[in-house]
Amino acid sequence: MAQGSRIEWTEATWNPVAGCTPVSPGCLNCYAARMALRLSHMPNGTGKKYANTAKRARNGRPVFSGQINLDENALDLPRSWKLGRTIFVNSMSDLFHDGVPDEYIQRVFKVMEDCKQHRFQVLTKRPERALEMARQNLLPWADNIWMGTSVETRDYYERIRLLQKIPAKVRFLSCEPLLGPLKRMPLADIHWVIVGGESGPHSRAMQGSWVLEIKEQCEARGVPFFFKQWGGVKKHATGRELEGTTWDEMPGEQYDTARPRAAR
């Protein structure tokens, strides 16, 4: 269901889909897989929603199983929120996973298109499917639908190039967990960059030089830069200041089509 969020760059989450499949190194310690495994054991509708979506790998780490569960009951929740919010879509899944039918993705986009009081942040590691659906004119790209992709190492720059071709008004990158330097990023037609280190058990360290290099590239191209966290096992202890400053830049007013946001 939709709920308030502690994720620094959004205000709420909305999960009409549950479940995913690991596709790249950034998935190794996925927070959503840990949460899905815990939620699957709850003795109510939440447990049913996340049933069989996650399991423990041989090394004991929670991992998504590939099971996709569609939550029809959550589909229309944004319609009940009258005051505009910034909403992260499918924080517990990937809307463009191949297990989510085209027709269901279209229904999710229809809700977003209709709820113009909100701004929706769709983040995927599968921009190739989003682009294919865009080329087939299967989705309404309303101005309040922001489209992003995850880039944890430079091995995944192709995701950026695919995102650049998607007709969203705001295109953004989530460089989290940042697992290596991202030199000479292709930032044309990118409107926002989020950077963060990995958190939780077994988290991999992020170097400050990697973060600063991305920040400098964003400044050179005039792209808003958002630093989410340093991460680590105790992310609250490491904080989110970079060189003594908190960086919370967002796309400018020219991209703000939603009504005033709810208080956080």
C-alpha positions as CSV (number, residue, x, y, z in Angstrom):
1,M,0.0,0.0,0.0
2,A,1.0,3.6,-0.3
3,Q,2.7,5.0,2.8
4,G,5.1,7.7,4.1
5,S,8.7,7.1,3.3
6,R,12.0,7.6,5.0
7,I,13.8,7.7,1.7
8,E,15.3,11.1,1.6
9,W,14.5,12.0,-2.0
10,T,10.8,11.1,-1.9
11,E,7.7,11.6,0.4
12,A,5.8,8.4,-0.1
13,T,6.0,4.9,-1.6
14,W,3.3,3.1,-3.7
15,N,3.7,-0.6,-4.4
16,P,1.1,-2.0,-6.8
17,V,3.7,-4.8,-7.6
18,A,5.7,-7.0,-5.3
19,G,8.8,-9.1,-6.1
20,C,11.8,-8.8,-8.4
21,T,14.8,-10.7,-9.8
22,P,18.5,-9.7,-9.3
23,V,20.0,-8.3,-12.5
24,S,23.3,-6.6,-11.6
25,P,25.8,-6.2,-8.8
26,G,23.8,-3.5,-7.1
27,C,21.2,-6.1,-6.3
28,L,23.5,-8.2,-4.1
29,N,22.4,-6.7,-0.7
30,C,19.0,-5.4,-1.8
31,Y,17.1,-3.8,1.1
32,A,13.8,-4.6,-0.6
33,A,14.5,-8.3,-0.7
34,R,15.3,-8.2,3.1
35,M,12.1,-6.4,3.7
36,A,10.0,-8.6,1.4
37,L,11.2,-11.7,3.2
38,R,10.2,-10.3,6.5
39,L,6.8,-9.0,5.2
40,S,6.0,-12.4,3.6
41,H,5.8,-13.9,7.1
42,M,3.2,-11.5,8.4
43,P,-0.2,-13.1,9.1
44,N,-2.4,-10.8,7.1
45,G,-2.8,-9.4,3.6
46,T,0.7,-8.0,3.6
47,G,2.0,-11.6,4.0
48,K,0.0,-12.7,1.1
49,K,1.2,-9.8,-1.1
50,Y,4.8,-10.7,-0.6
51,A,4.4,-14.5,-0.4
52,N,7.3,-16.4,-2.1
53,T,8.8,-13.2,-3.5
54,A,12.0,-13.6,-1.5
55,K,14.1,-16.4,-0.1
56,R,17.5,-16.9,1.5
57,A,20.3,-17.7,-0.8
58,R,22.9,-20.4,0.0
59,N,25.1,-17.7,1.7
60,G,22.1,-16.8,3.9
61,R,21.4,-13.4,2.4
62,P,17.8,-12.5,1.5
63,V,17.3,-12.4,-2.3
64,F,14.4,-11.9,-4.6
65,S,13.1,-15.2,-6.0
66,G,11.7,-13.9,-9.3
67,Q,8.1,-14.4,-8.1
68,I,6.0,-11.4,-9.1
69,N,2.7,-10.6,-7.3
70,L,0.4,-7.9,-8.6
71,D,-1.6,-6.0,-5.9
72,E,-4.8,-4.9,-7.4
73,N,-6.0,-3.5,-4.1
74,A,-3.1,-1.0,-4.2
75,L,-3.6,0.2,-7.7
76,D,-6.0,3.1,-7.1
77,L,-4.5,4.3,-3.8
78,P,-3.0,7.6,-5.2
79,R,-6.5,8.7,-6.2
80,S,-7.4,8.9,-2.5
81,W,-4.5,11.3,-1.8
82,K,-5.9,14.7,-2.5
83,L,-2.9,16.8,-1.4
84,G,0.0,16.4,-3.8
85,R,2.9,14.1,-2.9
86,T,6.1,13.0,-4.4
87,I,5.7,9.2,-4.8
88,F,8.3,6.6,-5.4
89,V,6.6,3.9,-7.5
90,N,7.4,0.3,-6.7
91,S,10.1,0.7,-4.1
92,M,9.7,-3.1,-3.5
93,S,9.8,-4.1,-7.1
94,D,10.6,-3.0,-10.7
95,L,7.6,-1.9,-12.7
96,F,9.3,-3.0,-15.9
97,H,10.2,-6.5,-14.8
98,D,9.3,-9.0,-17.5
99,G,6.9,-10.7,-15.1
100,V,4.6,-7.6,-15.0
101,P,2.2,-7.7,-17.9
102,D,2.0,-4.8,-20.4
103,E,-1.6,-4.3,-19.6
104,Y,-0.9,-3.9,-15.8
105,I,1.9,-1.4,-16.5
106,Q,-0.5,0.6,-18.6
107,R,-3.0,0.6,-15.7
108,V,-0.3,1.9,-13.4
109,F,0.5,4.7,-15.8
110,K,-3.1,5.5,-16.2
111,V,-3.4,6.1,-12.5
112,M,-0.3,8.3,-12.6
113,E,-1.7,10.3,-15.6
114,D,-5.0,10.9,-13.8
115,C,-3.4,11.9,-10.5
116,K,-1.8,15.2,-11.6
117,Q,-1.7,16.5,-8.0
118,H,1.2,14.1,-7.5
119,R,4.6,13.6,-9.0
120,F,5.6,10.0,-9.5
121,Q,9.2,8.7,-9.6
122,V,9.5,5.5,-11.5
123,L,12.9,3.8,-11.1
124,T,14.0,0.8,-13.1
125,K,17.0,-1.4,-13.9
126,R,15.2,-2.4,-17.1
127,P,15.0,0.8,-19.2
128,E,15.1,-1.3,-22.4
129,R,11.5,-2.4,-21.7
130,A,10.3,1.1,-20.8
131,L,11.8,2.4,-24.1
132,E,10.2,-0.4,-26.1
133,M,6.8,0.3,-24.6
134,A,7.4,4.0,-25.3
135,R,8.3,3.3,-28.9
136,Q,5.1,1.3,-29.3
137,N,3.1,4.3,-27.8
138,L,1.7,2.0,-25.1
139,L,2.2,4.5,-22.3
140,P,1.0,8.1,-21.5
141,W,4.1,10.1,-20.6
142,A,2.4,12.8,-18.5
143,D,4.6,15.6,-17.2
144,N,4.2,14.4,-13.6
145,I,5.8,11.0,-14.4
146,W,9.5,11.1,-13.7
147,M,11.5,8.2,-15.2
148,G,14.8,7.0,-13.7
149,T,17.3,4.2,-14.0
150,S,19.9,2.8,-11.6
151,V,23.6,3.0,-12.4
152,E,26.0,1.4,-9.9
153,T,29.1,1.1,-12.0
154,R,30.2,2.4,-15.4
155,D,29.4,-1.1,-16.8
156,Y,25.7,0.1,-16.9
157,Y,26.1,3.3,-18.9
158,E,23.9,1.7,-21.5
159,R,21.0,2.1,-19.1
160,I,21.5,5.9,-19.3
161,R,21.6,5.9,-23.0
162,L,18.3,4.0,-23.1
163,L,16.8,6.4,-20.6
164,Q,17.8,9.4,-22.7
165,K,15.5,8.1,-25.4
166,I,12.4,7.8,-23.2
167,P,10.0,10.8,-23.6
168,A,9.7,11.6,-19.9
169,K,9.8,15.3,-18.9
170,V,12.2,14.4,-16.1
171,R,14.8,11.7,-16.4
172,F,16.9,10.9,-13.4
173,L,19.8,8.6,-12.3
174,S,20.1,6.7,-9.1
175,C,23.7,5.9,-8.5
176,E,23.0,3.8,-5.5
177,P,24.6,1.7,-4.3
178,L,27.6,3.4,-5.9
179,L,30.1,0.6,-6.3
180,G,32.8,2.3,-8.4
181,P,33.8,5.6,-10.1
182,L,31.5,6.9,-12.8
183,K,33.8,8.9,-15.1
184,R,32.5,10.9,-18.1
185,M,28.8,10.0,-17.5
186,P,26.5,10.7,-20.5
187,L,24.4,13.4,-18.8
188,A,22.7,15.0,-21.8
189,D,19.0,15.2,-21.3
190,I,19.4,14.0,-17.7
191,H,17.6,16.2,-15.2
192,W,18.6,14.9,-11.8
193,V,21.3,12.6,-10.2
194,I,21.0,10.8,-6.9
195,V,24.1,9.3,-5.2
196,G,24.3,7.0,-2.2
197,G,26.3,4.4,-0.6
198,E,25.1,0.9,0.3
199,S,23.6,0.4,3.7
200,G,22.8,-2.6,5.9
201,P,24.4,-6.0,6.5
202,H,27.4,-6.8,4.3
203,S,27.4,-3.2,2.8
204,R,30.2,-2.4,0.4
205,A,32.2,0.8,1.0
206,M,31.9,3.8,-1.2
207,Q,34.9,6.2,-1.7
208,G,34.4,9.9,-1.3
209,S,36.4,10.6,-4.5
210,W,33.7,8.7,-6.5
211,V,31.0,11.0,-5.1
212,L,32.9,14.2,-5.6
213,E,33.6,13.2,-9.2
214,I,29.9,12.8,-9.9
215,K,29.1,16.0,-8.2
216,E,31.6,17.9,-10.3
217,Q,30.2,16.4,-13.5
218,C,26.7,17.5,-12.4
219,E,27.8,21.0,-11.7
220,A,29.5,21.2,-15.1
221,R,26.3,20.2,-16.8
222,G,23.9,22.1,-14.6
223,V,22.3,18.9,-13.4
224,P,20.8,18.9,-9.8
225,F,22.8,16.7,-7.5
226,F,21.2,14.9,-4.5
227,F,23.5,13.1,-2.0
228,K,21.4,10.5,-0.1
229,Q,23.9,8.9,2.3
230,W,27.3,7.5,2.9
231,G,25.7,4.2,4.0
232,G,27.4,1.4,5.9
233,V,26.0,-1.0,8.5
234,K,25.0,2.0,10.6
235,K,24.0,4.6,8.0
236,H,22.6,7.1,10.6
237,A,26.1,7.3,12.1
238,T,27.8,8.0,8.8
239,G,25.2,10.6,7.9
240,R,24.7,12.3,4.5
241,E,26.9,15.4,4.6
242,L,29.4,15.8,1.8
243,E,32.2,18.2,2.7
244,G,30.2,19.6,5.5
245,T,27.1,20.3,3.4
246,T,23.8,18.4,2.7
247,W,23.0,18.3,-1.0
248,D,19.3,18.1,-1.6
249,E,19.0,19.6,-5.1
250,M,15.9,18.7,-7.1
251,P,14.8,19.4,-10.7
252,G,13.7,23.0,-11.0
253,E,10.3,24.6,-11.1
254,Q,10.1,24.2,-14.8
255,Y,9.6,20.5,-14.2
256,D,7.1,21.0,-11.2
257,T,3.7,20.2,-12.6
258,A,2.1,18.9,-9.4
259,R,0.2,20.9,-6.7
260,P,1.9,22.0,-3.5
261,R,3.3,19.0,-1.6
262,A,2.1,17.6,1.7
263,A,4.2,18.4,4.7
264,R,6.9,15.9,5.5
